[in-house]
Amino acid sequence: MRKGIAEPLAYVAVLAVLAAVLVAEGRRRVDLERRLPVEAKELYRTLARSQTGWQVIDVRPDLADGYEESHVPGAIPLPGCDLARAPAGARDRIYPTVPTIVVSGEGDEPELRACLARFGTARGLAGGMAAWSAARLPEDSGEYAPPSAKAGGGCL
Amino acid sequence: MRTQVRILFALAVVALAAGWLGLRSGNAALEARLAAAGAKAGERSP
């Protein structure tokens, strides 16, 4: 009888070990993706064909001198990554569980990493808004206006 | 143990192992990209 349950138990043990290493590898993937910034042109291509619902968050601290002057189309302002400083219409459009691209000024600010950790899946924009502008990609300007569709922002 | 159950277990093991290997190779590629990006940033900074 004992011999009868030994084999399924062995299979279950192997499955449990494999599931554990799979989960660990998945967590490592999330961490790596968070550390790897997305290039401006890669982001443009992603947003242009996106059906996946990425949200783009602009965390440059000065709203008037940063976001309102120029921003990635569809980006949602979150100055200094502080929800209290976000415009009223933007606050309820920022979802921590949605895959997120965080845009800063130059892409290497220390507060950028802290902001990335606030989202489940998040990547920074390599070179920040400066790289986006230098690549001559489409830009919007002016105050944040929530999209009329249910998309949640982030679309071009 | 019945043969069908044994096959089911074996298939589950193979599927999980394949998923793990795929993730592992993907992660290795990401790590290489990260290292390359770090080296590039190091070149730029004085």
N, CA and C atoms of all chains as a GROMACS GRO file, in nm:
protein
  606
    1MET      N    1   0.083  -0.121   0.000
    1MET     CA    2   0.000   0.000   0.000
    1MET      C    3   0.087   0.126   0.000
    2ARG      N    4   0.192   0.122   0.090
    2ARG     CA    5   0.282   0.236   0.098
    2ARG      C    6   0.352   0.261  -0.035
    3LYS      N    7   0.385   0.147  -0.100
    3LYS     CA    8   0.450   0.156  -0.230
    3LYS      C    9   0.357   0.223  -0.332
    4GLY      N   10   0.225   0.204  -0.311
    4GLY     CA   11   0.124   0.259  -0.402
    4GLY      C   12   0.117   0.410  -0.398
    5ILE      N   13   0.140   0.468  -0.279
    5ILE     CA   14   0.130   0.615  -0.272
    5ILE      C   15   0.266   0.684  -0.289
    6ALA      N   16   0.371   0.606  -0.290
    6ALA     CA   17   0.505   0.666  -0.301
    6ALA      C   18   0.523   0.735  -0.436
    7GLU      N   19   0.474   0.671  -0.541
    7GLU     CA   20   0.495   0.728  -0.676
    7GLU      C   21   0.418   0.860  -0.695
    8PRO      N   22   0.284   0.864  -0.663
    8PRO     CA   23   0.216   0.994  -0.676
    8PRO      C   24   0.275   1.100  -0.587
    9LEU      N   25   0.319   1.061  -0.468
    9LEU     CA   26   0.382   1.160  -0.378
    9LEU      C   27   0.509   1.217  -0.439
   10ALA      N   28   0.585   1.129  -0.504
   10ALA     CA   29   0.709   1.175  -0.569
   10ALA      C   30   0.676   1.275  -0.680
   11TYR      N   31   0.571   1.244  -0.758
   11TYR     CA   32   0.530   1.335  -0.866
   11TYR      C   33   0.487   1.470  -0.808
   12VAL      N   34   0.406   1.463  -0.701
   12VAL     CA   35   0.357   1.588  -0.639
   12VAL      C   36   0.474   1.670  -0.587
   13ALA      N   37   0.573   1.603  -0.528
   13ALA     CA   38   0.691   1.674  -0.476
   13ALA      C   39   0.766   1.741  -0.590
   14VAL      N   40   0.785   1.669  -0.701
   14VAL     CA   41   0.855   1.727  -0.817
   14VAL      C   42   0.777   1.846  -0.871
   15LEU      N   43   0.644   1.832  -0.880
   15LEU     CA   44   0.561   1.941  -0.930
   15LEU      C   45   0.570   2.063  -0.838
   16ALA      N   46   0.571   2.038  -0.708
   16ALA     CA   47   0.579   2.149  -0.612
   16ALA      C   48   0.713   2.222  -0.627
   17VAL      N   49   0.819   2.147  -0.642
   17VAL     CA   50   0.952   2.209  -0.658
   17VAL      C   51   0.957   2.290  -0.787
   18LEU      N   52   0.905   2.230  -0.896
   18LEU     CA   53   0.906   2.301  -1.026
   18LEU      C   54   0.820   2.427  -1.019
   19ALA      N   55   0.704   2.419  -0.953
   19ALA     CA   56   0.618   2.537  -0.940
   19ALA      C   57   0.690   2.645  -0.862
   20ALA      N   58   0.762   2.606  -0.757
   20ALA     CA   59   0.834   2.705  -0.676
   20ALA      C   60   0.943   2.775  -0.758
   21VAL      N   61   1.020   2.698  -0.834
   21VAL     CA   62   1.127   2.763  -0.912
   21VAL      C   63   1.068   2.848  -1.025
   22LEU      N   64   0.952   2.804  -1.077
   22LEU     CA   65   0.885   2.883  -1.182
   22LEU      C   66   0.841   3.018  -1.125
   23VAL      N   67   0.783   3.017  -1.006
   23VAL     CA   68   0.738   3.141  -0.943
   23VAL      C   69   0.858   3.231  -0.914
   24ALA      N   70   0.968   3.170  -0.864
   24ALA     CA   71   1.088   3.249  -0.833
   24ALA      C   72   1.143   3.314  -0.960
   25GLU      N   73   1.144   3.236  -1.069
   25GLU     CA   74   1.196   3.288  -1.197
   25GLU      C   75   1.104   3.399  -1.249
   26GLY      N   76   0.973   3.384  -1.228
   26GLY     CA   77   0.878   3.487  -1.269
   26GLY      C   78   0.900   3.617  -1.193
   27ARG      N   79   0.925   3.603  -1.063
   27ARG     CA   80   0.952   3.723  -0.982
   27ARG      C   81   1.080   3.791  -1.029
   28ARG      N   82   1.179   3.709  -1.065
   28ARG     CA   83   1.305   3.765  -1.115
   28ARG      C   84   1.280   3.841  -1.245
   29ARG      N   85   1.191   3.788  -1.329
   29ARG     CA   86   1.158   3.852  -1.456
   29ARG      C   87   1.097   3.991  -1.430
   30VAL      N   88   1.003   3.998  -1.336
   30VAL     CA   89   0.939   4.126  -1.302
   30VAL      C   90   1.045   4.225  -1.255
   31ASP      N   91   1.136   4.178  -1.170
   31ASP     CA   92   1.241   4.266  -1.118
   31ASP      C   93   1.334   4.314  -1.231
   32LEU      N   94   1.370   4.221  -1.320
   32LEU     CA   95   1.459   4.258  -1.432
   32LEU      C   96   1.392   4.359  -1.524
   33GLU      N   97   1.263   4.334  -1.552
   33GLU     CA   98   1.191   4.426  -1.641
   33GLU      C   99   1.181   4.565  -1.579
   34ARG      N  100   1.169   4.567  -1.447
   34ARG     CA  101   1.160   4.696  -1.378
   34ARG      C  102   1.293   4.772  -1.390
   35ARG      N  103   1.405   4.696  -1.391
   35ARG     CA  104   1.536   4.762  -1.397
   35ARG      C  105   1.576   4.799  -1.539
   36LEU      N  106   1.514   4.734  -1.636
   36LEU     CA  107   1.553   4.760  -1.775
   36LEU      C  108   1.468   4.872  -1.834
   37PRO      N  109   1.526   4.987  -1.862
   37PRO     CA  110   1.445   5.095  -1.919
   37PRO      C  111   1.406   5.066  -2.064
   38VAL      N  112   1.293   5.120  -2.105
   38VAL     CA  113   1.247   5.102  -2.242
   38VAL      C  114   1.296   5.221  -2.325
   39GLU      N  115   1.346   5.192  -2.444
   39GLU     CA  116   1.395   5.298  -2.533
   39GLU      C  117   1.275   5.376  -2.589
   40ALA      N  118   1.297   5.503  -2.621
   40ALA     CA  119   1.188   5.590  -2.667
   40ALA      C  120   1.117   5.532  -2.790
   41LYS      N  121   1.196   5.487  -2.889
   41LYS     CA  122   1.133   5.437  -3.013
   41LYS      C  123   1.058   5.306  -2.987
   42GLU      N  124   1.112   5.224  -2.895
   42GLU     CA  125   1.046   5.098  -2.859
   42GLU      C  126   0.912   5.129  -2.791
   43LEU      N  127   0.912   5.231  -2.705
   43LEU     CA  128   0.788   5.271  -2.637
   43LEU      C  129   0.686   5.322  -2.739
   44TYR      N  130   0.734   5.401  -2.833
   44TYR     CA  131   0.645   5.455  -2.936
   44TYR      C  132   0.578   5.341  -3.014
   45ARG      N  133   0.661   5.242  -3.054
   45ARG     CA  134   0.605   5.128  -3.128
   45ARG      C  135   0.505   5.052  -3.041
   46THR      N  136   0.540   5.033  -2.913
   46THR     CA  137   0.451   4.959  -2.822
   46THR      C  138   0.317   5.031  -2.807
   47LEU      N  139   0.323   5.162  -2.785
   47LEU     CA  140   0.199   5.237  -2.764
   47LEU      C  141   0.116   5.245  -2.892
   48ALA      N  142   0.186   5.254  -3.005
   48ALA     CA  143   0.115   5.268  -3.132
   48ALA      C  144   0.032   5.145  -3.166
   49ARG      N  145   0.079   5.026  -3.125
   49ARG     CA  146   0.004   4.905  -3.159
   49ARG      C  147  -0.062   4.844  -3.036
   50SER      N  148  -0.057   4.917  -2.924
   50SER     CA  149  -0.093   4.854  -2.797
   50SER      C  150  -0.238   4.813  -2.787
   51GLN      N  151  -0.258   4.689  -2.750
   51GLN     CA  152  -0.389   4.641  -2.708
   51GLN      C  153  -0.378   4.596  -2.562
   52THR      N  154  -0.261   4.616  -2.504
   52THR     CA  155  -0.236   4.559  -2.372
   52THR      C  156  -0.266   4.655  -2.258
   53GLY      N  157  -0.296   4.781  -2.288
   53GLY     CA  158  -0.334   4.875  -2.184
   53GLY      C  159  -0.221   4.924  -2.097
   54TRP      N  160  -0.107   4.957  -2.157
   54TRP     CA  161   0.000   5.020  -2.079
   54TRP      C  162  -0.046   5.159  -2.037
   55GLN      N  163  -0.009   5.200  -1.917
   55GLN     CA  164  -0.032   5.339  -1.880
   55GLN      C  165   0.104   5.409  -1.872
   56VAL      N  166   0.106   5.534  -1.916
   56VAL     CA  167   0.229   5.613  -1.914
   56VAL      C  168   0.213   5.720  -1.807
   57ILE      N  169   0.305   5.719  -1.712
   57ILE     CA  170   0.299   5.813  -1.600
   57ILE      C  171   0.417   5.909  -1.610
   58ASP      N  172   0.389   6.037  -1.606
   58ASP     CA  173   0.495   6.140  -1.613
   58ASP      C  174   0.520   6.192  -1.472
   59VAL      N  175   0.640   6.167  -1.420
   59VAL     CA  176   0.667   6.201  -1.279
   59VAL      C  177   0.758   6.323  -1.265
   60ARG      N  178   0.777   6.400  -1.372
   60ARG     CA  179   0.860   6.520  -1.360
   60ARG      C  180   0.798   6.613  -1.255
   61PRO      N  181   0.882   6.665  -1.165
   61PRO     CA  182   0.828   6.735  -1.047
   61PRO      C  183   0.753   6.865  -1.078
   62ASP      N  184   0.797   6.938  -1.182
   62ASP     CA  185   0.734   7.067  -1.210
   62ASP      C  186   0.630   7.051  -1.320
   63LEU      N  187   0.504   7.060  -1.281
   63LEU     CA  188   0.393   7.037  -1.375
   63LEU      C  189   0.395   7.140  -1.490
   64ALA      N  190   0.410   7.268  -1.455
   64ALA     CA  191   0.401   7.375  -1.556
   64ALA      C  192   0.522   7.372  -1.649
   65ASP      N  193   0.641   7.348  -1.592
   65ASP     CA  194   0.764   7.352  -1.671
   65ASP      C  195   0.793   7.218  -1.738
   66GLY      N  196   0.728   7.113  -1.694
   66GLY     CA  197   0.754   6.980  -1.749
   66GLY      C  198   0.638   6.928  -1.830
   67TYR      N  199   0.541   6.869  -1.762
   67TYR     CA  200   0.429   6.802  -1.829
   67TYR      C  201   0.354   6.896  -1.923
   68GLU      N  202   0.319   7.015  -1.873
   68GLU     CA  203   0.233   7.104  -1.953
   68GLU      C  204   0.308   7.162  -2.073
   69GLU      N  205   0.440   7.165  -2.065
   69GLU     CA  206   0.519   7.216  -2.178
   69GLU      C  207   0.523   7.112  -2.290
   70SER      N  208   0.552   6.988  -2.254
   70SER     CA  209   0.548   6.878  -2.352
   70SER      C  210   0.548   6.746  -2.278
   71HIS      N  211   0.473   6.650  -2.332
   71HIS     CA  212   0.469   6.517  -2.270
   71HIS      C  213   0.438   6.411  -2.374
   72VAL      N  214   0.464   6.288  -2.336
   72VAL     CA  215   0.430   6.174  -2.422
   72VAL      C  216   0.278   6.172  -2.437
   73PRO      N  217   0.225   6.163  -2.560
   73PRO     CA  218   0.079   6.163  -2.577
   73PRO      C  219   0.012   6.054  -2.491
   74GLY      N  220  -0.089   6.095  -2.419
   74GLY     CA  221  -0.163   5.999  -2.335
   74GLY      C  222  -0.105   5.983  -2.196
   75ALA      N  223   0.010   6.049  -2.170
   75ALA     CA  224   0.073   6.033  -2.038
   75ALA      C  225  -0.013   6.099  -1.930
   76ILE      N  226  -0.007   6.040  -1.812
   76ILE     CA  227  -0.082   6.092  -1.698
   76ILE      C  228   0.017   6.158  -1.602
   77PRO      N  229  -0.007   6.285  -1.564
   77PRO     CA  230   0.090   6.351  -1.476
   77PRO      C  231   0.080   6.302  -1.331
   78LEU      N  232   0.195   6.276  -1.272
   78LEU     CA  233   0.204   6.238  -1.130
   78LEU      C  234   0.332   6.303  -1.076
   79PRO      N  235   0.327   6.436  -1.057
   79PRO     CA  236   0.450   6.509  -1.022
   79PRO      C  237   0.519   6.453  -0.897
   80GLY      N  238   0.649   6.425  -0.909
   80GLY     CA  239   0.725   6.372  -0.797
   80GLY      C  240   0.675   6.237  -0.749
   81CYS      N  241   0.597   6.169  -0.830
   81CYS     CA  242   0.537   6.040  -0.796
   81CYS      C  243   0.450   6.052  -0.670
   82ASP      N  244   0.394   6.171  -0.650
   82ASP     CA  245   0.313   6.199  -0.532
   82ASP      C  246   0.167   6.218  -0.575
   83LEU      N  247   0.084   6.124  -0.533
   83LEU     CA  248  -0.057   6.126  -0.576
   83LEU      C  249  -0.127   6.256  -0.533
   84ALA      N  250  -0.086   6.310  -0.421
   84ALA     CA  251  -0.150   6.433  -0.371
   84ALA      C  252  -0.125   6.551  -0.464
   85ARG      N  253  -0.015   6.545  -0.540
   85ARG     CA  254   0.020   6.657  -0.630
   85ARG      C  255  -0.036   6.639  -0.771
   86ALA      N  256  -0.096   6.524  -0.797
   86ALA     CA  257  -0.151   6.499  -0.931
   86ALA      C  258  -0.278   6.581  -0.951
   87PRO      N  259  -0.302   6.628  -1.075
   87PRO     CA  260  -0.427   6.700  -1.101
   87PRO      C  261  -0.547   6.611  -1.067
   88ALA      N  262  -0.655   6.676  -1.026
   88ALA     CA  263  -0.773   6.600  -0.978
   88ALA      C  264  -0.820   6.495  -1.079
   89GLY      N  265  -0.823   6.533  -1.206
   89GLY     CA  266  -0.873   6.440  -1.308
   89GLY      C  267  -0.782   6.322  -1.333
   90ALA      N  268  -0.656   6.334  -1.293
   90ALA     CA  269  -0.558   6.228  -1.320
   90ALA      C  270  -0.554   6.125  -1.208
   91ARG      N  271  -0.586   6.168  -1.086
   91ARG     CA  272  -0.569   6.081  -0.969
   91ARG      C  273  -0.639   5.946  -0.983
   92ASP      N  274  -0.764   5.950  -1.028
   92ASP     CA  275  -0.838   5.823  -1.034
   92ASP      C  276  -0.815   5.748  -1.166
   93ARG      N  277  -0.717   5.793  -1.244
   93ARG     CA  278  -0.684   5.721  -1.367
   93ARG      C  279  -0.550   5.649  -1.356
   94ILE      N  280  -0.489   5.656  -1.237
   94ILE     CA  281  -0.360   5.590  -1.215
   94ILE      C  282  -0.385   5.459  -1.140
   95TYR      N  283  -0.350   5.349  -1.208
   95TYR     CA  284  -0.376   5.216  -1.149
   95TYR      C  285  -0.244   5.147  -1.118
   96PRO      N  286  -0.220   5.111  -0.991
   96PRO     CA  287  -0.092   5.049  -0.955
   96PRO      C  288  -0.071   4.910  -1.014
   97THR      N  289  -0.180   4.844  -1.058
   97THR     CA  290  -0.164   4.706  -1.107
   97THR      C  291  -0.150   4.700  -1.259
   98VAL      N  292  -0.174   4.812  -1.328
   98VAL     CA  293  -0.166   4.812  -1.474
   98VAL      C  294  -0.018   4.827  -1.516
   99PRO      N  295   0.028   4.754  -1.620
   99PRO     CA  296   0.166   4.772  -1.667
   99PRO      C  297   0.194   4.920  -1.696
  100THR      N  298   0.305   4.969  -1.645
  100THR     CA  299   0.328   5.113  -1.643
  100THR      C  300   0.465   5.151  -1.699
  101ILE      N  301   0.467   5.261  -1.774
  101ILE     CA  302   0.593   5.323  -1.816
  101ILE      C  303   0.605   5.453  -1.738
  102VAL      N  304   0.718   5.470  -1.669
  102VAL     CA  305   0.737   5.592  -1.589
  102VAL      C  306   0.833   5.684  -1.665
  103VAL      N  307   0.786   5.805  -1.692
  103VAL     CA  308   0.866   5.903  -1.766
  103VAL      C  309   0.917   6.008  -1.668
  104SER      N  310   1.048   6.028  -1.666
  104SER     CA  311   1.107   6.134  -1.584
  104SER      C  312   1.177   6.232  -1.679
  105GLY      N  313   1.252   6.324  -1.623
  105GLY     CA  314   1.317   6.424  -1.707
  105GLY      C  315   1.430   6.366  -1.790
  106GLU      N  316   1.524   6.299  -1.721
  106GLU     CA  317   1.643   6.247  -1.790
  106GLU      C  318   1.651   6.094  -1.784
  107GLY      N  319   1.565   6.031  -1.708
  107GLY     CA  320   1.564   5.885  -1.701
  107GLY      C  321   1.661   5.824  -1.602
  108ASP      N  322   1.732   5.908  -1.526
  108ASP     CA  323   1.827   5.849  -1.430
  108ASP      C  324   1.813   5.910  -1.289
  109GLU      N  325   1.698   5.971  -1.261
  109GLU     CA  326   1.677   6.031  -1.130
  109GLU      C  327   1.659   5.923  -1.024
  110PRO      N  328   1.714   5.944  -0.904
  110PRO     CA  329   1.700   5.842  -0.799
  110PRO      C  330   1.553   5.817  -0.760
  111GLU      N  331   1.469   5.920  -0.768
  111GLU     CA  332   1.330   5.900  -0.728
  111GLU      C  333   1.253   5.816  -0.830
  112LEU      N  334   1.312   5.802  -0.949
  112LEU     CA  335   1.247   5.720  -1.052
  112LEU      C  336   1.235   5.576  -1.005
  113ARG      N  337   1.344   5.523  -0.946
  113ARG     CA  338   1.344   5.383  -0.901
  113ARG      C  339   1.238   5.361  -0.792
  114ALA      N  340   1.228   5.457  -0.702
  114ALA     CA  341   1.128   5.446  -0.595
  114ALA      C  342   0.988   5.445  -0.654
  115CYS      N  343   0.970   5.525  -0.759
  115CYS     CA  344   0.838   5.532  -0.822
  115CYS      C  345   0.807   5.401  -0.895
  116LEU      N  346   0.910   5.342  -0.959
  116LEU     CA  347   0.889   5.216  -1.031
  116LEU      C  348   0.838   5.108  -0.936
  117ALA      N  349   0.889   5.110  -0.812
  117ALA     CA  350   0.853   5.007  -0.714
  117ALA      C  351   0.706   5.018  -0.670
  118ARG      N  352   0.643   5.131  -0.699
  118ARG     CA  353   0.503   5.149  -0.657
  118ARG      C  354   0.405   5.079  -0.750
  119PHE      N  355   0.454   5.037  -0.867
  119PHE     CA  356   0.366   4.972  -0.963
  119PHE      C  357   0.404   4.824  -0.976
  120GLY      N  358   0.307   4.741  -1.000
  120GLY     CA  359   0.332   4.598  -1.011
  120GLY      C  360   0.429   4.565  -1.122
  121THR      N  361   0.402   4.615  -1.242
  121THR     CA  362   0.491   4.597  -1.356
  121THR      C  363   0.521   4.735  -1.410
  122ALA      N  364   0.645   4.778  -1.397
  122ALA     CA  365   0.678   4.914  -1.441
  122ALA      C  366   0.818   4.920  -1.498
  123ARG      N  367   0.834   5.003  -1.600
  123ARG     CA  368   0.966   5.028  -1.660
  123ARG      C  369   0.981   5.178  -1.677
  124GLY      N  370   1.105   5.222  -1.667
  124GLY     CA  371   1.133   5.363  -1.689
  124GLY      C  372   1.156   5.388  -1.838
  125LEU      N  373   1.142   5.512  -1.880
  125LEU     CA  374   1.175   5.549  -2.018
  125LEU      C  375   1.322   5.588  -2.020
  126ALA      N  376   1.403   5.513  -2.098
  126ALA     CA  377   1.547   5.540  -2.104
  126ALA      C  378   1.571   5.682  -2.155
  127GLY      N  379   1.645   5.759  -2.078
  127GLY     CA  380   1.675   5.896  -2.118
  127GLY      C  381   1.562   5.993  -2.088
  128GLY      N  382   1.450   5.941  -2.035
  128GLY     CA  383   1.338   6.026  -1.996
  128GLY      C  384   1.277   6.104  -2.112
  129MET      N  385   1.210   6.212  -2.076
  129MET     CA  386   1.142   6.295  -2.177
  129MET      C  387   1.243   6.358  -2.273
  130ALA      N  388   1.366   6.379  -2.223
  130ALA     CA  389   1.470   6.437  -2.310
  130ALA      C  390   1.497   6.345  -2.429
  131ALA      N  391   1.503   6.214  -2.403
  131ALA     CA  392   1.529   6.118  -2.511
  131ALA      C  393   1.410   6.110  -2.606
  132TRP      N  394   1.288   6.119  -2.550
  132TRP     CA  395   1.167   6.116  -2.634
  132TRP      C  396   1.168   6.235  -2.731
  133SER      N  397   1.201   6.354  -2.677
  133SER     CA  398   1.205   6.475  -2.761
  133SER      C  399   1.317   6.465  -2.863
  134ALA      N  400   1.434   6.415  -2.818
  134ALA     CA  401   1.549   6.405  -2.909
  134ALA      C  402   1.520   6.309  -3.025
  135ALA      N  403   1.435   6.208  -3.000
  135ALA     CA  404   1.401   6.112  -3.106
  135ALA      C  405   1.293   6.167  -3.199
  136ARG      N  406   1.249   6.291  -3.172
  136ARG     CA  407   1.148   6.359  -3.254
  136ARG      C  408   1.019   6.277  -3.265
  137LEU      N  409   0.977   6.222  -3.154
  137LEU     CA  410   0.852   6.146  -3.151
  137LEU      C  411   0.738   6.242  -3.115
  138PRO      N  412   0.614   6.204  -3.146
  138PRO     CA  413   0.501   6.296  -3.122
  138PRO      C  414   0.492   6.338  -2.975
  139GLU      N  415   0.460   6.464  -2.955
  139GLU     CA  416   0.446   6.516  -2.819
  139GLU      C  417   0.314   6.592  -2.809
  140ASP      N  418   0.260   6.594  -2.690
  140ASP     CA  419   0.144   6.679  -2.660
  140ASP      C  420   0.188   6.785  -2.561
  141SER      N  421   0.107   6.889  -2.550
  141SER     CA  422   0.136   6.991  -2.448
  141SER      C  423   0.005   7.034  -2.384
  142GLY      N  424   0.018   7.108  -2.277
  142GLY     CA  425  -0.102   7.158  -2.209
  142GLY      C  426  -0.141   7.073  -2.090
  143GLU      N  427  -0.249   7.118  -2.026
  143GLU     CA  428  -0.296   7.049  -1.904
  143GLU      C  429  -0.349   6.910  -1.936
  144TYR      N  430  -0.353   6.827  -1.834
  144TYR     CA  431  -0.402   6.691  -1.852
  144TYR      C  432  -0.553   6.691  -1.875
  145ALA      N  433  -0.594   6.620  -1.977
  145ALA     CA  434  -0.737   6.603  -2.004
  145ALA      C  435  -0.765   6.453  -2.011
  146PRO      N  436  -0.846   6.400  -1.921
  146PRO     CA  437  -0.874   6.256  -1.923
  146PRO      C  438  -0.936   6.215  -2.056
  147PRO      N  439  -0.896   6.099  -2.112
  147PRO     CA  440  -0.956   6.055  -2.239
  147PRO      C  441  -1.103   6.023  -2.220
  148SER      N  442  -1.180   6.042  -2.327
  148SER     CA  443  -1.323   6.017  -2.315
  148SER      C  444  -1.354   5.868  -2.319
  149ALA      N  445  -1.265   5.790  -2.386
  149ALA     CA  446  -1.286   5.645  -2.390
  149ALA      C  447  -1.247   5.585  -2.255
  150LYS      N  448  -1.278   5.454  -2.237
  150LYS     CA  449  -1.248   5.390  -2.110
  150LYS      C  450  -1.105   5.336  -2.108
  151ALA      N  451  -1.020   5.383  -2.201
  151ALA     CA  452  -0.888   5.323  -2.218
  151ALA      C  453  -0.796   5.342  -2.099
  152GLY      N  454  -0.812   5.449  -2.023
  152GLY     CA  455  -0.724   5.470  -1.908
  152GLY      C  456  -0.596   5.540  -1.944
  153GLY      N  457  -0.591   5.603  -2.062
  153GLY     CA  458  -0.472   5.679  -2.100
  153GLY      C  459  -0.367   5.589  -2.162
  154GLY      N  460  -0.257   5.651  -2.203
  154GLY     CA  461  -0.145   5.575  -2.255
  154GLY      C  462  -0.154   5.545  -2.402
  155CYS      N  463  -0.260   5.589  -2.472
  155CYS     CA  464  -0.268   5.557  -2.614
  155CYS      C  465  -0.230   5.678  -2.698
  156LEU      N  466  -0.177   5.652  -2.817
  156LEU     CA  467  -0.137   5.762  -2.904
  156LEU      C  468  -0.252   5.800  -2.997
  157MET      N  469  -0.041   0.291  -0.952
  157MET     CA  470  -0.099   0.412  -1.011
  157MET      C  471  -0.139   0.384  -1.156
  158ARG      N  472  -0.254   0.435  -1.192
  158ARG     CA  473  -0.303   0.408  -1.328
  158ARG      C  474  -0.216   0.480  -1.431
  159THR      N  475  -0.205   0.416  -1.546
  159THR     CA  476  -0.116   0.470  -1.650
  159THR      C  477  -0.158   0.611  -1.692
  160GLN      N  478  -0.292   0.633  -1.702
  160GLN     CA  479  -0.339   0.765  -1.744
  160GLN      C  480  -0.296   0.874  -1.645
  161VAL      N  481  -0.305   0.842  -1.518
  161VAL     CA  482  -0.266   0.938  -1.414
  161VAL      C  483  -0.116   0.964  -1.422
  162ARG      N  484  -0.042   0.859  -1.445
  162ARG     CA  485   0.104   0.870  -1.457
  162ARG      C  486   0.140   0.960  -1.575
  163ILE      N  487   0.069   0.942  -1.686
  163ILE     CA  488   0.094   1.025  -1.806
  163ILE      C  489   0.060   1.172  -1.776
  164LEU      N  490  -0.050   1.191  -1.704
  164LEU     CA  491  -0.093   1.327  -1.669
  164LEU      C  492   0.013   1.396  -1.582
  165PHE      N  493   0.061   1.324  -1.483
  165PHE     CA  494   0.166   1.379  -1.396
  165PHE      C  495   0.292   1.413  -1.478
  166ALA      N  496   0.328   1.319  -1.565
  166ALA     CA  497   0.450   1.338  -1.645
  166ALA      C  498   0.435   1.461  -1.736
  167LEU      N  499   0.314   1.476  -1.794
  167LEU     CA  500   0.290   1.593  -1.881
  167LEU      C  501   0.300   1.723  -1.802
  168ALA      N  502   0.245   1.722  -1.680
  168ALA     CA  503   0.251   1.842  -1.595
  168ALA      C  504   0.396   1.876  -1.562
  169VAL      N  505   0.475   1.774  -1.532
  169VAL     CA  506   0.617   1.797  -1.501
  169VAL      C  507   0.688   1.856  -1.623
  170VAL      N  508   0.661   1.799  -1.740
  170VAL     CA  509   0.726   1.849  -1.863
  170VAL      C  510   0.684   1.994  -1.890
  171ALA      N  511   0.554   2.023  -1.872
  171ALA     CA  512   0.505   2.160  -1.898
  171ALA      C  513   0.571   2.260  -1.804
  172LEU      N  514   0.577   2.226  -1.676
  172LEU     CA  515   0.638   2.318  -1.579
  172LEU      C  516   0.788   2.336  -1.607
  173ALA      N  517   0.852   2.224  -1.640
  173ALA     CA  518   0.997   2.231  -1.668
  173ALA      C  519   1.022   2.318  -1.792
  174ALA      N  520   0.938   2.301  -1.894
  174ALA     CA  521   0.954   2.381  -2.016
  174ALA      C  522   0.932   2.529  -1.986
  175GLY      N  523   0.829   2.559  -1.906
  175GLY     CA  524   0.803   2.697  -1.867
  175GLY      C  525   0.919   2.758  -1.790
  176TRP      N  526   0.975   2.678  -1.701
  176TRP     CA  527   1.089   2.727  -1.621
  176TRP      C  528   1.210   2.755  -1.711
  177LEU      N  529   1.236   2.660  -1.802
  177LEU     CA  530   1.352   2.679  -1.892
  177LEU      C  531   1.332   2.803  -1.980
  178GLY      N  532   1.209   2.821  -2.030
  178GLY     CA  533   1.180   2.937  -2.114
  178GLY      C  534   1.201   3.067  -2.038
  179LEU      N  535   1.147   3.072  -1.916
  179LEU     CA  536   1.163   3.192  -1.834
  179LEU      C  537   1.310   3.218  -1.803
  180ARG      N  538   1.382   3.109  -1.775
  180ARG     CA  539   1.523   3.123  -1.738
  180ARG      C  540   1.604   3.180  -1.854
  181SER      N  541   1.576   3.130  -1.975
  181SER     CA  542   1.653   3.182  -2.089
  181SER      C  543   1.612   3.327  -2.119
  182GLY      N  544   1.482   3.356  -2.104
  182GLY     CA  545   1.437   3.495  -2.121
  182GLY      C  546   1.504   3.588  -2.021
  183ASN      N  547   1.514   3.542  -1.897
  183ASN     CA  548   1.577   3.624  -1.794
  183ASN      C  549   1.726   3.644  -1.823
  184ALA      N  550   1.789   3.540  -1.876
  184ALA     CA  551   1.931   3.553  -1.909
  184ALA      C  552   1.949   3.660  -2.018
  185ALA      N  553   1.860   3.660  -2.118
  185ALA     CA  554   1.867   3.759  -2.225
  185ALA      C  555   1.844   3.899  -2.168
  186LEU      N  556   1.748   3.911  -2.077
  186LEU     CA  557   1.722   4.042  -2.014
  186LEU      C  558   1.842   4.089  -1.935
  187GLU      N  559   1.908   3.995  -1.864
  187GLU     CA  560   2.025   4.032  -1.785
  187GLU      C  561   2.137   4.081  -1.876
  188ALA      N  562   2.150   4.017  -1.993
  188ALA     CA  563   2.253   4.060  -2.088
  188ALA      C  564   2.223   4.201  -2.138
  189ARG      N  565   2.094   4.227  -2.167
  189ARG     CA  566   2.054   4.363  -2.212
  189ARG      C  567   2.081   4.466  -2.103
  190LEU      N  568   2.053   4.425  -1.980
  190LEU     CA  569   2.074   4.515  -1.867
  190LEU      C  570   2.223   4.547  -1.851
  191ALA      N  571   2.306   4.443  -1.866
  191ALA     CA  572   2.451   4.463  -1.853
  191ALA      C  573   2.500   4.554  -1.965
  192ALA      N  574   2.447   4.532  -2.087
  192ALA     CA  575   2.487   4.616  -2.201
  192ALA      C  576   2.445   4.761  -2.178
  193ALA      N  577   2.322   4.778  -2.125
  193ALA     CA  578   2.273   4.915  -2.099
  193ALA      C  579   2.359   4.981  -1.991
  194GLY      N  580   2.400   4.902  -1.890
  194GLY     CA  581   2.485   4.956  -1.784
  194GLY      C  582   2.621   4.997  -1.836
  195ALA      N  583   2.676   4.914  -1.926
  195ALA     CA  584   2.806   4.945  -1.985
  195ALA      C  585   2.798   5.071  -2.070
  196LYS      N  586   2.686   5.084  -2.145
  196LYS     CA  587   2.666   5.202  -2.230
  196LYS      C  588   2.657   5.329  -2.144
  197ALA      N  589   2.582   5.318  -2.032
  197ALA     CA  590   2.568   5.433  -1.943
  197ALA      C  591   2.703   5.468  -1.880
  198GLY      N  592   2.785   5.365  -1.851
  198GLY     CA  593   2.918   5.387  -1.795
  198GLY      C  594   3.009   5.459  -1.891
  199GLU      N  595   2.994   5.426  -2.021
  199GLU     CA  596   3.074   5.494  -2.124
  199GLU      C  597   3.040   5.642  -2.134
  200ARG      N  598   2.906   5.670  -2.120
  200ARG     CA  599   2.861   5.808  -2.135
  200ARG      C  600   2.907   5.896  -2.018
  201SER      N  601   2.901   5.839  -1.894
  201SER     CA  602   2.937   5.922  -1.779
  201SER      C  603   3.088   5.938  -1.770
  202PRO      N  604   3.138   6.058  -1.727
  202PRO     CA  605   3.282   6.081  -1.726
  202PRO      C  606   3.352   6.003  -1.614
   0.00000   0.00000   0.00000
